[in-house]
């Protein structure tokens, strides 16, 4: 099965750490974050991976090589100019000839990706988005779903009075049908959350929201990175 890990971000908010280290290579429990991600995907059968690169790309290439040492095959996509989450996937369109997973590389998860994959197969959706609960959604995107789990709308970085009781957030993990590539501009930057998913809803395309089983921790700010390391140290988060 195929997957793409989005790993090209500069990591400005984590400077100076990311001046000499790509954002997805920051250390977590003695290993680069991206290694935990690759092993998670491999454990759920995703053995053909694409990884987009930009900042300090050779450090990632040197660590993973062709991926065989980690039980996968890796294809790299170097971006001189960042293309955004959707633009990065569109650039690799020739790689995706079957449904595939997209995973945001600054997240550390132990979620059941097999369940997400199966949910996508069962619901005939163009995209299935992994959702989960987090205690502070105001810097993330919350998602409205109907009684059958199909997505009704998104609220990006909601104000406190926009947060409803049973909210779930976009977990940065998607299963996509290759037909979605036709809806992503062939050139320039575009983002799934801000551009592509809202546009698909306006066109009446089916998007499904699947509540992930497991945990997800972000590392994209110093506070979140510190919290991730703390959760692992005290045993509140089990590494995949």
N, C-alpha and C positions, 0 to 999 in steps of 0.2 A: 504494500500500500504506500501511497505517496503523501508527502507532507512538505510544507514550507515553513521554516523558522525565520521570523523577521528579526534580523540581528544587526541592522545597519545604522542604528541610531548613534548619535555622537555622545549622548550622556552628559550634556552640559550641566545638569543639576547635580551630578556626582563628581564634578571636578573638585580637587585636582586628581582624584583617583583615576579618572578616565583620560587624563592627559597622556598616560603611558599604558593604559589598559583599555581594550574595547569594552563597552558597556556590558555585553553579555558574557564577558570573561572575568568579571569580578569574582573574587573567591567566596565560596559558600561551603563551609565544613571541609575545607582543605582541597576543594576541586572547583574549577570554573563553573559558574552558573550554567553556561551552555552545555557543559558535559552532563549535568543532571537532567537538562531538558532532552538531550539526545537519547539518554538512557530511558527516560520516561516514554518517549515516542517509540523507541525500539521494543520496549516491553509490551506495547499494545499493537505490535505488528507493523508499525510504520517504518519500513526499512529502506525506502528510497526517498532521500531528503534533498531539498533545495534550501540553501541558506544564502540570504543576501548580505553583502558586506559593503562597508564604506570606510569607516575610521579604523586605521591600523589593521587592515585585512589580513596581512601575512601572519599575524600572531594567531589568528583563528585557523588559517590554512595549515600552519606548522603544527598546531596541536591535534587537529583532526585528520589531516591528510585526506585520503579518499573515503574515510569513514570505516574501512574494514575492521580496524582495531576496536571499533565500538559496535560491530554487528550491523552496520548500515552501509549504504552507498550515498555519497554526498556529491551534489553538484552545486557549484558556487556561482553567484551572480554579483558582480562588482558594479556598484553605482557611483559614478563620479558626482552626480547630483542626486540627492535623496528623492525618491519617487513616492514616498508615502506608503501606507500599508497595502492599499489596493494597487497602486502603480507598480510596486515591487512584484506583486503576483502577476499582473498583466505582462510584465517584461518576460516572465518565464512561461508564457502561454503554451509554447510548444512542449513543455515538460508535462503539462496536465491534460492527459487524454482519458482520465477517469476521475470520479469523485476524489477529493483530496482534503487534507487537514491543513489549516493555517494556525500557527501558534506564535504568540507575541513573546519574543525571546528575552524580555526583561521580567518575565513572570516565572516564579518557581511554584510548581503544582505537584500534587500527588493524586490528581483527579482521575476518574475512570473514563478514559478516552474511548474505550471500546463501547461503553454505553452511549456516548455521544454519537459515535459512528453508526450504531444500530438504530438510534432514534432518527437519524437523517434518512436512512434507508426506508424506515417505516412511514415517514410523513410526507414524502413526495415534495420536498421543499427545494427551492433553489439554493438556499443557505440555511444551515442550522447553527445557532449561536449558543455556545456554552454559557450558562448563567449561574450566578451564585449570589449568596447574601454576604455583604460586608458591613461592618458597623458604621462606616462613614462613607456614604455614596457621593458626597457633594463635589469631589474632584474626579468623578468617574461618570459613566453613562448608565442611567437606569432604563429598564426596558419594561414596557407594558405588554402583557400577553392575554389572550382570551382563554376561555375555559378549556380549550383543547390544546393550548400551548403555542398557538400561532401568534406571531408578534403583531401588535397593534400600533406601536410607536416607540420612539426613543426620546429621552430627555438627557442631553449632554450637560454634564457638570451642573446638576440641578441646584437651585436655591433651596434653602431649608423648607420653605413652605410648598415646594413642588414635590417633596418626597412623600410617597404614600406608604401605608402601613406594610403591605406585603411586597415591597419592592425587591427586585433582583437587579444585579448589575451585569453588564457585558464583561465576561471573563477573558476576553482576548483570545478565545479558542473557537475556531469555526470549522465546520465541514461544509465544503462548497461543491456544487455541481459545476463541471467545466463550462456549462452554458452561461454562467455568471460572467465569464471573461468578455462576452460580447457587450456587457453593460459597463465595462471599465474603459475609460479613454485610452487609446493606444499610445499616446504621448503625454508627457507631463506628470505631475504629482497628483495623486488622489488618495482619499482615505475611506476605508470601509464605513466607519462609524459616522463620519460627518457628511460624506458624499454618496457612497454607493448604496448602503442599506436604506437610508431615507428615500432615495430616488426609486429604489425597487418597490418600496411600499406604495409610493404614489402611483406606480404603474400597476398595482394590484398583484405583484409577484409574491408567491408564498415564502415567507421566512418563518422558521420554527425556532422556538426557544426551549432549550433542554437544560433542566437544573442539574448541574454537575454534582456528582458524588465525590467528595474529597475536599481538599483545601487548596487555596491559591494565595500566594504571598507576592507582593510587588517589591521591586528593588530599585525603582526609578528615582527616588529621592534619598538623601542621607537618612531621613527619619524612617522611611520604609525599609531601607537596606539594614539599618540597625535593628529594627523590629524583626525582620526575617531571621537575622542571626540569633537574636534572643529567643525566638520561638523554637528554633532548632536546638539551641543549647539547653533549654528547660524541658525538652521532650514534648512540646505542644504541637510540633509539626514533624511528621515522619517523612524523611526523604524517600523519593521513589526508588 
